[in-house]
Amino acid sequence: MGAATAALFAAGGARVVIVDRDGDGASRVAARLNGPEPLVGDITDSAFCEHAITTISDRHGRVDVLVNAAGTILRADALATSDADWHQLMRVNVDGTFFMCRAVIRPMRTRGGGAIVNFGSIWGGVGGAGHVAYCASKGAVHNLTRALALDHARDGIRINAVCPGEVDTPMLRSGGRSQPLTDDDLRRIAHDGVPTGRVAEPDEIARVVVFLASDQASYMTGALVAVDGGYTAR
């Protein structure tokens, strides 16, 4: 979803800088977009987040939009969740989102505004059996988004979250699973759990992210936008 979002921004004329710990993967995406070299590092390190935003600001003069698309998942109930698993998932999904937001809010406030889009989840608003840490982390992202939006509304910084449902991504197919999901598995998941009867494609999420970041969403802040084929309508 992050790669699809980057591609859509680039297609619209934005200068996109990818921040990722996977240098090879990020470089491949950047090359497809004819974009600058990515900034490689770990968003769970607040000093790196500050460095990343400062570097982007120095290179390009400003940062208009931040999209926090980094995330990880743990498929386990509480008894199967170790302390290390819990802390790592919270560091990536919650700490990393907070550190990147905090780093970019300073220059955005100085120049009079900007837009931030965080990646929440359907499971940030409803429970998901066997995913206790992931659900807790995305619930934190949802309320972090709301609180930051209130704190910085008068600074001209709009902060919203996109909340995807089931999307055909590597995380859905293989993240934490003993066997990757097949196409038939995806069709079964969609048939059993998604009102529209299909899983989303990454581009369908990316289009909503770009909308939330654009001036077309100028009166939206603190919103949690479900893109889930009707999952949470129930």
N, C-alpha and C positions, 0 to 999 in steps of 0.2 A: 504493500500500500504506500509506503514511503517512496519507493522508486516510481510508482505510477504518479504520485503527487508531484514529485520533482519534474517528471517529464511534462506534465500538464502545465506547470508554472513556466517551464522553459519554452514550451510551445507558444505561450502567451507573451513572451518577450522578457520574462523576469531573468535576472542574473541569479542563478541558483548555486548555493554552496552546500555541499553534502557534508554532514558531520557524522562520523561512524567509527566504531572500533574495528570493523572489518575493512582494512585498507584495500585489499584486492577487489572485494565486491563493490565498495564505494567507487573505486577508480573505474571499474567497468561501467557503472551507471553514469558517472560523470563524462566518460568518453562518448557514450551514446548521446549525451545531451550537448556535446561540444562545450562543456562547462569547465570551470577551473578545477584544479586538483582539490580533492576533498581534504578536510581536516580530520586527521585520524587520531582518535583518543577515546577515552572512556567517560561517558557523561555522569557516572557515579562519582567522579572526582570534580568537586566544585571548582578547583583551581583551573582544571582543563576547560570547563564550561566558560569561565570568565575569559580565559585565553582565546577560546574559539570566537566568542562574540567580539572581543577587541580586535582580533586579527581580521575578521570580516569587515568590521567598521573601518579599519585602517585601509584595507584594500579597496573598498567600494564606496566609502564615504558615509554609509548609513546602512541600517538594517530595517527594512519595512515590515517584514513578516517573519515570524518564527513558527515552524511546524514541528511539534514534538511527536514524532512517529516511532521512536525507539521503544521497544517493549520485549518482554519475555513472558513465558507461561510455565506453570507447574501444574501437572495433572495429578493431584493427590488430595486426599482428605487430610484432616488435622493430624491423625495418628501416623500418617505416612510422610508428613512434612517435617523435615529436620530444621533445627535452628539455622543452619547455614543456608538451606533452601529458602526459608522465609526471609532472611535478611537480604540475600542476593536479589530475590524478586522485588522486594520493597526498594532496594537501592536503585534498580534499573527503572522500574515503573513509576515510582513516586519521587525518590530523591533526584533522579536525573531530570525528570520533568520540572521539578521545583528549581533545581540549580540553573537550568537553561532559561527558565522564565525570569528568575531573579537577575541573571546576567544581562538579559536583553532589555528588561524594563528600564534600567538606568539610562542607556542611550536613547531609547524610544521616548522616554519622558523629556529628556533634554531637547530633542528635536520636535516635540509636540504631538507624538502619537505613533501608532502602529497597530499591528494585529498579531495575535497569537492564537494558534489552533492546536489544542491538545488532543491526543488520541485517548478517548475513554473506551467504553465497551458496553454492550448490552448487559454484561455481568457486573458492571459498576452500579447498576440500578436494580437488578434482580439477582437472586442467588443462582449458582450453578453447582450442582452436585459434583463432588470430586475436584473442585477447583478453589478451595477455600482461600489460599493466599492470593491467587489472581483476582478473585472477586473483591477481596479486601483492598487490594492495591488500586483497582480501577474505581472503586467507590471513593477512595482518597483522591484520585485524580479529578473526579467529578466535583467534589466539594472544594478542592484546591482551585479549580477553574472558577467556580462561583465566587469564592472569597477574593481571589486576585482581581476578578472583574469589578467587584465593588470597590476595592481599594484604589483602582487605577482608572475608573471610568472618567473622572474629571481630568485625567492626564491625557485623554484622547487615545487611550490604549484599549482596544476591544479584545476580549479574551473569551473564547468559546471552545467547546469540545465537540468533536464528532464521535459518535458512539456506534461503531459497526456491529453488525451481527455476524453470521457465518460468511466468511469470505475465502475464496480459493487462493490461499497463500501457503508458503512453506510452513508457517506456524500451525495452520489448521491441519495440513496434511501429515506433518511429521513431528512437530514440536512436542517432545516428551512422550511420544508414542513408541511402543515396541515395534510396531509395523506401520509404515506410512499408509495413509488412506488411498484407496484407488478411486477412480471415477465413479464406479458403482457405489462405493461407500459414501461419496459426497452426495450422490443422488438419493441415497437412503436417508442421510441426515436431513436433506432438504425436504423430502417427502414427509418425514416423521415430525419435523420441528419448525419448519419455516412456512408461514401462511402462503407466501407466493409460490412455494414449491421448488425453489432453486436457491443455491448459494450465490452470493454476489461475486462479481469480478472486481479486482482492485481499482480499475478505472472508475467504477461507480462510486466508490468511496472518495477517490481523489477529486472528482468533480464537486462534491459537497465541501471538501476542504478548501478548494480554490474559491468557491463561492463565499464561504465564511471569511476568508482573508480579503475579499474584494470589497470595493466601495458599494457594491450592490447589497451587501449585508451591513450597511452603515449604522443601522439602528439595533443591531444585535450584539449584545454582550452578556456574558454569564449564561449563555444558552447551552444546553446539552442536546444535540441533534441526533436522533436515532436514525440510522440508515441500516435497517435490519429486516426488510421484507415483511414487516408487520409483527415480528416476534414479540416485542414489548407492548403491542396493542392489547395483548391478552392479560 
